[in-house]
């Protein structure tokens, strides 16, 4: 029972840390956008949720930095391919 509670607490802490990191990345993106784009291109500034949606859309469109290659029944990530080449 104690290991289940420990696992749940660890998962909750991991979830909170993940949400904080996502919020910080979104705030940083929003700050960079609002400092650059309105001045250079004359477009409107972003709110937090608009910046979050732009990052989410970019992650969907561009794969979020992770590529998966299927070889037969084996799934290989780009990290595995890079490590095998070295």
PyMOL commands that set and color helices and strands:
alter all, ss='L'
color gray80, all
select helices_A, chain A and resi 2-41+48-65+78-85
alter helices_A, ss='H'
color red, helices_A
select strands_A, chain A and resi 68-71+74-77
alter strands_A, ss='S'
color yellow, strands_A
deselect
rebuild
show_as cartoon
